[in-house]
Every structure is written in C-alpha cells, then in structure tokens.
C-alpha cells in the first residue's frame, strides 16, 4: 500500500511544510480548517523516490533519463496516477533509477524557463 503524505507550500511565507502523515490528527486539523487555496498549495507524495532516494511529490521538477530536460509531476484524472506534464509518461517504480528531482515549481520556478 502506498504511503499517503502531503507537503504544503505557504504562498505568504514562501516556505514548504514537509512530509506530514495524513493520519496525524494535528495535520488533519491544519488541512481541514487552515488551508486556504489562495495561500496554500497542497502536493501529494507519489509513493515513489528518485534515484537518490528523494521522495517525488506533485509539483516536483524531474529530469527523466535524457529524454526531456525537465518535466513537472502532477496527478491526473483525480486518481492515484502521476504523470509528467505535457507527456504520456506515467511515473513508475520500474523506472525510478532514471528519475532525478531537481526542484519544484514553487521554490524553483526558474528551472522551468
């Protein structure tokens, strides 16, 4: 079973809150009562790690082999399927040795230029 974890980007404070377990009651209260869509961006953990053991979340900028220099990870169709933005490539544990997280869209937007 896949680990259910999230991280939250706080737009106002420009900081990331990492790896809070969904089952943690304090975290659930934060999500239920304090998250505002215009101030907080929630990103779900894909359940996969890159070749360096870094957890891959939605919004991460990932280099995949040498095929495309940079791709953004996102969830598709509201299901537990994560793909690279602008491609038909799904994230897969079989290929994880070829992924490398180089940043994310909130802390490193310059990487997308």
Backbone as JSON, one array per atom type, in Angstrom:
{
  "sequence": "XXXXXXXXXXXXXXXXXXXXXXXXXXXXXXXXXXXXXXXXXXXXXXXXXXXXXXXXXXXXXXXXXXXXXXXXXXXXXXXXXXXXXXXXXXXXXXXXXXXXXXXXXXXXXXXXX",
  "N": [[0.83, -1.18, 0.0], [0.48, 2.24, -0.78], [2.23, 4.94, 0.7], [0.58, 7.61, 2.24], [1.13, 10.85, 2.0], [1.66, 14.37, 2.35], [2.77, 17.61, 1.28], [2.94, 21.09, 1.97], [2.93, 24.18, 0.37], [3.42, 27.35, 1.53], [2.19, 30.23, 0.44], [2.32, 32.91, 1.31], [4.38, 32.98, 3.31], [6.35, 31.81, 1.91], [7.42, 29.19, 2.22], [8.0, 25.67, 2.67], [6.14, 23.05, 4.04], [6.92, 19.92, 5.1], [6.38, 16.39, 4.49], [4.15, 15.41, 6.15], [2.27, 13.09, 7.82], [-0.76, 11.75, 6.71], [-2.42, 10.58, 8.54], [-1.89, 11.8, 10.91], [-3.31, 13.51, 13.48], [-3.07, 16.26, 14.15], [-2.13, 17.32, 11.76], [-4.27, 16.76, 10.07], [-6.19, 18.49, 11.16], [-5.02, 20.96, 10.52], [-5.19, 20.85, 7.73], [-7.98, 20.61, 7.36], [-9.06, 22.97, 8.54], [-7.41, 25.21, 8.21], [-6.2, 25.5, 5.7], [-6.07, 27.48, 2.89], [-7.03, 27.95, -0.39], [-5.94, 30.09, -1.9], [-3.69, 30.73, -0.48], [-2.26, 28.46, 0.2], [-0.65, 25.67, -1.2], [-1.25, 22.42, -1.86], [0.51, 19.41, -2.13], [0.68, 16.1, -3.19], [2.37, 13.12, -2.16], [3.88, 10.86, -4.36], [4.47, 8.26, -3.81], [6.74, 7.28, -4.77], [10.34, 7.28, -5.12], [13.21, 9.12, -6.22], [16.29, 8.4, -8.05], [18.15, 9.05, -6.14], [16.93, 8.62, -3.78], [15.18, 10.58, -2.99], [11.98, 11.71, -2.13], [9.23, 11.84, -4.39], [7.01, 14.31, -5.21], [3.83, 15.76, -6.22], [4.13, 18.55, -8.38], [6.87, 18.57, -8.35], [9.91, 19.14, -10.08], [11.34, 17.22, -12.43], [14.02, 15.39, -13.82], [14.1, 13.09, -16.37], [15.73, 10.37, -17.41], [17.47, 11.03, -20.37], [15.63, 12.01, -21.98], [13.78, 14.22, -21.89], [14.55, 17.43, -20.85], [13.35, 18.66, -18.5], [10.55, 17.98, -16.48], [7.3, 18.35, -15.06], [5.72, 16.88, -12.3], [2.46, 15.65, -11.97], [-0.86, 14.93, -10.73], [-3.31, 12.96, -12.33], [-6.61, 13.01, -13.64], [-7.89, 12.86, -11.15], [-7.26, 10.53, -9.86], [-5.08, 8.01, -8.45], [-2.81, 8.33, -10.16], [0.18, 9.4, -11.45], [1.77, 11.62, -13.61], [4.15, 12.87, -16.04], [4.11, 16.25, -16.81], [2.75, 17.38, -19.86], [3.34, 15.1, -21.3], [2.93, 11.59, -22.17], [3.94, 9.95, -20.33], [3.92, 7.91, -17.5], [4.67, 7.97, -14.04], [6.67, 5.48, -12.7], [7.57, 2.79, -10.62], [9.32, 1.02, -11.7], [11.03, 2.43, -13.29], [12.37, 4.14, -11.62], [15.07, 4.5, -11.08], [15.89, 6.13, -13.04], [14.87, 8.65, -12.62], [15.29, 11.99, -11.45], [14.9, 14.33, -8.99], [14.96, 17.77, -9.29], [14.04, 20.06, -8.22], [11.18, 22.12, -7.37], [8.02, 23.48, -8.49], [7.34, 25.72, -7.01], [9.44, 26.59, -5.28], [11.52, 26.69, -7.04], [10.95, 28.04, -9.62], [12.38, 29.1, -11.73], [13.68, 27.01, -12.94], [12.05, 26.04, -14.86], [12.18, 27.69, -17.0]],
  "CA": [[0.0, 0.0, 0.0], [1.26, 3.47, -0.92], [2.26, 5.88, 1.81], [-0.17, 8.83, 1.95], [1.8, 12.0, 2.6], [1.5, 15.63, 1.65], [3.54, 18.77, 1.71], [2.17, 22.3, 1.69], [3.68, 25.4, 0.1], [2.75, 28.53, 2.06], [2.46, 31.3, -0.52], [2.67, 34.15, 2.01], [5.66, 32.85, 4.0], [7.28, 31.23, 0.94], [8.12, 28.06, 2.82], [7.4, 24.36, 2.45], [5.95, 22.15, 5.18], [7.19, 18.62, 4.51], [6.18, 15.02, 4.97], [3.22, 15.2, 7.26], [1.49, 11.88, 7.62], [-2.18, 12.03, 6.62], [-3.1, 10.06, 9.72], [-1.55, 12.63, 12.05], [-4.5, 14.3, 13.78], [-2.76, 17.68, 14.06], [-2.04, 17.68, 10.35], [-5.64, 16.76, 9.54], [-6.83, 19.73, 11.59], [-4.46, 22.03, 9.71], [-5.76, 20.74, 6.38], [-9.42, 20.86, 7.4], [-9.5, 24.28, 9.0], [-6.49, 26.32, 7.98], [-5.7, 25.6, 4.33], [-6.83, 28.37, 2.02], [-6.5, 27.71, -1.73], [-5.14, 31.2, -2.4], [-2.5, 30.88, 0.34], [-1.57, 27.19, 0.41], [-0.67, 24.72, -2.32], [-1.04, 21.07, -1.32], [1.08, 18.47, -3.09], [0.65, 14.73, -2.67], [3.5, 12.23, -2.4], [3.54, 9.87, -5.38], [4.81, 6.92, -3.35], [7.99, 6.91, -5.44], [11.55, 8.05, -4.84], [14.1, 9.19, -7.37], [17.48, 7.55, -7.96], [18.91, 9.42, -4.95], [16.12, 8.35, -2.6], [14.34, 11.74, -2.7], [10.56, 11.47, -2.39], [8.7, 12.6, -5.52], [5.69, 14.88, -4.95], [3.23, 16.6, -7.25], [4.8, 19.84, -8.45], [8.32, 18.44, -8.46], [10.53, 19.22, -11.4], [12.1, 15.97, -12.5], [14.72, 15.02, -15.05], [13.86, 11.68, -16.65], [16.75, 9.9, -18.37], [17.91, 12.17, -21.16], [14.57, 12.21, -22.96], [13.31, 15.59, -21.83], [15.35, 18.02, -19.78], [12.63, 18.91, -17.26], [9.12, 17.7, -16.5], [6.62, 18.57, -13.79], [4.89, 15.75, -11.9], [1.13, 16.01, -11.5], [-1.85, 13.85, -10.62], [-4.22, 13.05, -13.45], [-7.98, 12.49, -13.55], [-8.33, 12.69, -9.78], [-6.95, 9.19, -9.37], [-3.71, 7.88, -7.97], [-1.9, 8.17, -11.28], [1.01, 10.58, -11.57], [2.4, 11.66, -14.92], [4.98, 14.02, -16.34], [3.35, 17.26, -17.53], [3.0, 17.51, -21.29], [3.77, 13.83, -21.89], [2.11, 10.43, -21.86], [4.74, 9.1, -19.45], [3.49, 7.76, -16.12], [5.73, 7.63, -13.1], [6.64, 4.05, -12.44], [8.67, 2.34, -9.75], [10.26, 0.26, -12.52], [11.98, 3.35, -13.91], [12.77, 5.15, -10.64], [16.51, 4.74, -11.13], [16.12, 7.12, -14.11], [14.31, 9.94, -12.23], [16.06, 12.81, -10.51], [14.21, 15.55, -8.61], [15.9, 18.89, -9.29], [13.4, 21.19, -7.56], [9.73, 22.1, -7.5], [7.51, 24.65, -9.2], [7.17, 26.87, -6.11], [10.72, 27.07, -4.78], [12.5, 26.78, -8.14], [10.26, 28.26, -10.88], [13.35, 29.42, -12.77], [14.11, 25.78, -13.61], [11.12, 25.76, -15.97], [12.43, 28.63, -18.11]],
  "C": [[0.88, 1.25, 0.0], [1.11, 4.35, 0.32], [1.5, 7.15, 1.41], [0.46, 9.97, 2.72], [1.56, 13.22, 1.72], [2.57, 16.61, 2.1], [2.73, 19.99, 1.28], [3.13, 23.46, 1.47], [2.85, 26.57, 0.62], [3.16, 29.71, 1.19], [2.94, 32.57, 0.19], [4.06, 34.09, 2.65], [6.75, 32.27, 3.1], [8.12, 30.13, 1.58], [7.3, 26.78, 2.63], [7.31, 23.62, 3.78], [6.01, 20.74, 4.61], [6.59, 17.45, 5.25], [5.31, 14.86, 6.2], [2.35, 14.0, 6.91], [0.01, 12.23, 7.66], [-2.91, 11.59, 7.88], [-2.81, 10.88, 10.98], [-2.7, 13.6, 12.31], [-4.23, 15.8, 13.69], [-2.71, 18.15, 12.62], [-3.43, 17.72, 9.72], [-6.37, 18.03, 9.94], [-6.31, 20.93, 10.81], [-5.11, 22.02, 8.34], [-7.24, 21.12, 6.39], [-9.78, 22.32, 7.65], [-8.62, 25.46, 8.59], [-6.01, 26.47, 6.54], [-6.64, 26.46, 3.5], [-6.22, 28.26, 0.63], [-5.64, 28.85, -2.28], [-3.83, 31.39, -1.64], [-1.66, 29.62, 0.48], [-1.72, 26.29, -0.8], [-0.3, 23.35, -1.77], [-0.55, 20.16, -2.43], [1.15, 17.09, -2.47], [1.91, 13.97, -3.06], [3.06, 11.14, -3.38], [3.74, 8.43, -4.9], [6.12, 6.44, -3.95], [9.14, 7.81, -4.99], [12.41, 8.07, -6.09], [15.35, 8.34, -7.13], [18.34, 7.86, -6.75], [18.13, 9.19, -3.66], [15.25, 9.53, -2.18], [12.89, 11.42, -3.05], [10.07, 12.39, -3.51], [7.26, 13.0, -5.19], [5.14, 15.54, -6.21], [3.96, 17.94, -7.22], [6.31, 19.76, -8.51], [8.76, 18.56, -9.91], [11.54, 18.09, -11.45], [12.78, 15.86, -13.85], [14.54, 13.52, -15.21], [14.79, 11.23, -17.76], [17.33, 11.11, -19.07], [16.84, 12.56, -22.17], [14.09, 13.64, -23.03], [14.01, 16.25, -20.66], [14.61, 18.19, -18.46], [11.16, 18.6, -17.46], [8.56, 17.93, -15.11], [5.71, 17.38, -13.52], [3.53, 16.28, -11.47], [0.21, 14.81, -11.52], [-2.87, 14.04, -11.73], [-5.58, 12.42, -13.13], [-8.46, 12.21, -12.14], [-8.1, 11.3, -9.21], [-5.49, 9.12, -8.97], [-2.74, 7.56, -9.1], [-1.13, 9.48, -11.44], [1.76, 10.51, -12.89], [3.33, 12.87, -15.01], [4.16, 14.97, -17.2], [3.75, 17.32, -19.0], [3.45, 16.23, -21.98], [2.72, 12.76, -21.6], [2.84, 9.48, -20.91], [4.18, 9.1, -18.03], [4.71, 7.5, -15.27], [5.58, 6.17, -12.74], [7.82, 3.67, -11.56], [9.71, 1.56, -10.55], [11.35, 1.15, -13.1], [12.6, 4.32, -12.91], [14.28, 5.43, -10.64], [16.87, 5.77, -12.21], [15.56, 8.5, -13.77], [15.3, 10.67, -11.33], [15.26, 14.09, -10.25], [15.24, 16.67, -8.56], [15.31, 20.14, -8.63], [11.9, 21.03, -7.62], [9.26, 23.44, -8.05], [7.36, 25.89, -8.32], [8.5, 27.44, -5.64], [11.73, 27.31, -5.9], [11.83, 27.04, -9.49], [11.2, 28.57, -12.05], [13.83, 28.18, -13.53], [13.23, 25.44, -14.81], [11.36, 26.67, -17.17], [13.37, 28.05, -19.13]]
}
